[in-house]
Amino acid sequence: KYPVKNGAGQKFFFDSWGMPESYQSTGESQALFTFDDAKLRATFNAIAQLYGEENALKMVKIQPGILAFKKENFKQSLENFGEIFGVDEAKAMILRNPGLLSVNPVNAAAADKLTMQLSYVVEFTRPVGKAGPFVLLSLLSVPVIEGSLGLSRGELIASLFN
């Protein structure tokens, strides 16, 4: 989705404007976020070992950033979630919200029912797309607009279309 160039990037003509000679770089530049292919594969394999290859692929498609999480925490966090919710429910919860892979094992041991409930919310609200937050905000603002204008919902909608 976002191609990354490993190595030196193109240097633009204005890169040196306003910079003293002593600030000149060596000409080498790196990407802001570099990645190691072997490390990403190892993280994916750790996820696949715990959740299965298909589920791991599904989670990476949902949230590619999980490959940057500490793979050392995955197993212990799953075990701690499993002690609270049961192993199968804990796996299902993490499949719904792959961001939970980032949870420290100590925090996973302190999880409560809200963690499980919010995993359903995350799964439900994920497909809203780019327009989703705008639509949600506009729906939530209807009572505010009604209260500030002193109109009922029917009068408000009628005034928008007249």
C-alpha positions in Angstrom: 0.0 0.0 0.0 2.8 2.4 0.9 5.9 1.7 -1.0 9.1 2.2 1.0 12.4 2.9 -0.7 15.3 1.4 1.2 18.4 3.5 0.6 19.0 7.1 -0.4 16.0 9.1 -1.5 15.9 11.8 -4.1 17.4 15.1 -2.9 15.4 18.2 -3.8 16.9 21.5 -4.9 15.6 23.3 -1.8 17.0 20.8 0.8 20.0 23.0 1.4 18.2 26.4 1.6 18.8 28.2 4.9 21.3 25.6 6.1 24.9 26.5 7.0 27.7 24.6 5.3 28.5 22.8 8.6 25.0 21.2 8.6 25.5 19.4 5.3 24.7 15.8 5.5 26.8 12.9 4.1 24.2 12.4 1.4 22.8 9.2 2.9 19.2 9.2 4.0 17.1 6.5 5.5 13.4 6.0 5.5 11.6 7.3 8.6 10.4 3.8 9.5 12.8 1.0 8.4 11.9 -2.6 8.7 13.8 -5.8 8.8 12.2 -8.5 6.6 13.4 -11.3 8.8 12.0 -9.7 11.9 8.6 -9.2 10.2 8.6 -12.8 9.1 9.5 -14.0 12.6 6.7 -11.9 14.1 4.2 -13.3 11.6 5.3 -16.8 12.4 4.9 -16.2 16.1 1.3 -15.0 15.5 0.7 -18.0 13.1 2.0 -20.4 15.7 -0.5 -19.2 18.3 -3.6 -18.4 16.1 -3.1 -20.4 12.9 -1.8 -19.2 9.6 -5.2 -18.1 8.2 -6.1 -16.2 11.3 -2.6 -14.6 11.4 -3.0 -13.5 7.8 -6.5 -12.1 8.5 -5.1 -10.1 11.5 -2.2 -8.7 9.5 -4.7 -7.6 6.7 -6.8 -5.9 9.3 -4.0 -4.2 11.1 -0.5 -4.5 9.4 1.1 -2.6 12.3 0.9 -5.7 14.5 4.1 -7.0 12.8 5.9 -4.2 14.7 4.7 -5.5 18.1 6.9 -7.4 20.5 6.5 -11.0 19.6 7.9 -12.1 23.0 4.7 -10.8 24.6 2.2 -12.7 22.4 2.2 -16.1 24.1 2.1 -14.8 27.7 -0.5 -12.2 27.0 -2.7 -14.9 25.3 -2.3 -17.1 28.4 -3.2 -14.3 30.7 -6.2 -13.4 28.7 -7.1 -17.1 28.6 -7.0 -17.4 32.4 -9.7 -14.6 32.5 -11.9 -15.4 29.5 -10.9 -18.9 28.5 -8.4 -19.7 25.8 -10.9 -19.9 22.9 -12.7 -16.7 23.9 -9.4 -14.9 24.3 -8.3 -16.0 20.8 -11.6 -14.8 19.4 -11.3 -11.5 21.2 -7.8 -10.9 19.8 -9.0 -11.9 16.3 -11.7 -9.2 16.6 -9.2 -6.6 17.8 -5.6 -7.5 16.7 -4.4 -4.4 18.5 -4.6 -6.4 21.7 -1.4 -8.2 20.6 0.4 -5.1 21.8 -0.8 -5.6 25.4 1.9 -6.2 27.9 1.4 -9.6 29.7 1.0 -7.8 33.1 -1.8 -5.6 31.7 -3.4 -8.7 30.1 -3.5 -10.3 33.5 -5.4 -7.3 34.8 -8.0 -7.2 31.9 -11.7 -7.1 32.7 -15.0 -7.6 30.9 -14.7 -4.2 29.3 -11.7 -5.5 27.2 -13.9 -8.3 25.8 -16.8 -5.9 25.2 -14.7 -3.4 23.4 -13.3 -6.1 21.1 -16.9 -6.4 19.7 -17.1 -2.6 19.4 -13.8 -2.5 17.5 -14.9 -5.3 15.2 -18.3 -3.7 14.5 -16.9 -0.2 13.8 -13.9 -1.2 11.7 -15.8 -1.4 8.4 -17.2 2.1 8.6 -14.4 3.4 6.3 -13.2 6.9 5.8 -16.6 8.5 5.9 -17.6 6.6 9.1 -16.2 9.1 11.7 -17.9 12.0 9.9 -21.2 10.1 9.7 -21.0 9.1 13.4 -20.1 12.7 14.4 -23.0 14.1 12.5 -25.4 11.6 14.0 -24.2 12.4 17.5 -24.5 16.1 16.9 -28.2 15.9 16.1 -29.3 16.2 19.7 -26.9 19.1 20.2 -28.3 20.9 17.2 -31.9 20.2 18.4 -31.2 21.5 21.9 -29.4 24.7 20.7 -32.1 25.6 18.1 -35.0 24.4 20.2 -36.4 22.3 17.4 -37.7 18.7 17.5 -36.1 16.1 15.2 -39.0 16.3 12.7 -38.9 20.1 12.5 -35.1 20.0 12.1 -35.2 17.5 9.2 -38.1 19.4 7.6 -36.2 22.7 7.8 -33.2 21.1 6.1 -35.3 20.0 3.1 -37.4 23.2 2.7 
